[in-house]
Amino acid sequence: MKFPLFASGPISAWHDLLDTVRFSARIYSQSRELHRIVQGRRLSTFFQPILNLQDGSCLGYEVLNRPPLSKSFPDT
């Protein structure tokens, strides 16, 4: 006897729910860690020059704030 309902219905929905819960837990964990990093003033600030490729002049800068490397924020 086959149970097609369980092949793609409730089981699939259960896996989708588990994926959503795992994703939400990861986002919550990253949010908490980022809050601790900001509160502890552990961000590193870098100034990236924006250059004119024709004459090499500096047009301005963009500012990059980076958290320390961790499980939540790997270097990607």
C-alpha positions in Angstrom: 0.0 0.0 0.0 1.4 3.4 -1.0 0.9 6.6 0.9 1.3 9.4 -1.7 0.2 12.0 0.9 3.2 11.3 3.0 5.6 11.3 0.0 5.2 14.9 -0.8 2.6 16.3 1.6 3.1 16.4 5.4 6.7 15.1 5.4 7.8 17.7 2.8 6.0 20.4 4.8 7.7 19.2 8.0 11.1 19.5 6.3 10.3 23.0 5.0 9.3 24.0 8.6 12.5 22.6 10.0 14.5 24.5 7.4 12.7 27.7 8.3 13.3 27.2 12.0 17.0 26.5 11.5 17.3 29.6 9.3 15.4 31.7 11.9 17.7 30.4 14.7 20.8 31.3 12.7 19.5 34.9 12.0 18.7 35.3 15.7 22.1 34.0 16.7 23.8 36.4 14.2 21.7 39.3 15.5 22.7 38.6 19.1 26.4 38.3 18.2 26.3 41.5 16.1 24.7 43.3 19.1 27.5 42.1 21.4 30.2 43.2 18.8 28.7 46.7 18.4 28.3 47.1 22.2 31.9 45.9 22.7 33.2 48.3 20.0 34.9 45.4 18.2 34.1 46.5 14.6 37.1 47.3 12.4 36.7 50.2 10.1 38.4 50.4 6.7 38.4 53.2 4.2 38.3 52.0 0.6 39.4 54.6 -2.0 37.2 55.0 -5.1 39.6 55.7 -7.9 39.1 57.2 -11.4 40.5 54.5 -13.7 41.4 57.0 -16.4 43.7 59.2 -14.4 44.1 57.4 -11.1 42.7 60.3 -9.1 40.8 59.6 -5.9 37.1 60.4 -6.2 36.2 59.6 -2.6 36.0 56.7 -0.2 33.6 54.1 1.0 33.7 53.0 4.6 33.6 49.3 5.5 32.9 48.1 9.0 33.9 44.5 9.6 33.1 42.3 12.6 35.8 40.0 13.9 35.8 36.6 12.1 33.6 34.0 13.8 31.3 31.1 13.1 28.4 33.6 12.6 30.5 36.0 10.4 33.0 34.0 8.4 35.2 35.7 5.9 33.3 35.3 2.6 
